[in-house]
């Protein structure tokens, strides 16, 4: 298994048939050689997408880092917002905004208006919850990608399973 290390929206492209493809495996090739502790401009451009453990020398880097990046990507698509927004006196982290909205029962308000009418709104909350689970601060609390796929399929086709709702 190849860990990408730099999963973000600008690295997702569509092929001729509209299928999403992940590009830019540069960090995946470089980091093992560089002992994965280099903060280059490439890593800096990934801020907001990289898992917290990526910067910690004592934690093993695993595929859960890519799950974190995928979760951020999900939240970015669902909200239409950048993963990190720099204001004059503040830094706004998308995961924190969505998590707070969920805690207040207002996560639907985070959905990008451009998405309204494009898919059933009742799918928005479980997808946002999935994004939040994927961005858990604790890597072992994140699902693996096969679980993510299963959850997405359950959200899309809830009639196929009684436990389709994320809890």
Secondary structure as GFF3:
##gff-version 3
##sequence-region A 1 167
A	DSSP	three_ten_helix	9	11	.	.	.	ID=ss1
A	DSSP	beta_strand	12	14	.	.	.	ID=ss2
A	DSSP	beta_strand	20	22	.	.	.	ID=ss3
A	DSSP	alpha_helix	26	33	.	.	.	ID=ss4
A	DSSP	alpha_helix	41	45	.	.	.	ID=ss5
A	DSSP	three_ten_helix	52	55	.	.	.	ID=ss6
A	DSSP	alpha_helix	64	79	.	.	.	ID=ss7
A	DSSP	beta_strand	84	86	.	.	.	ID=ss8
A	DSSP	beta_strand	91	93	.	.	.	ID=ss9
A	DSSP	alpha_helix	94	103	.	.	.	ID=ss10
A	DSSP	three_ten_helix	107	110	.	.	.	ID=ss11
A	DSSP	three_ten_helix	113	115	.	.	.	ID=ss12
A	DSSP	alpha_helix	122	134	.	.	.	ID=ss13
A	DSSP	three_ten_helix	139	141	.	.	.	ID=ss14
A	DSSP	alpha_helix	145	156	.	.	.	ID=ss15
A	DSSP	three_ten_helix	158	160	.	.	.	ID=ss16
###
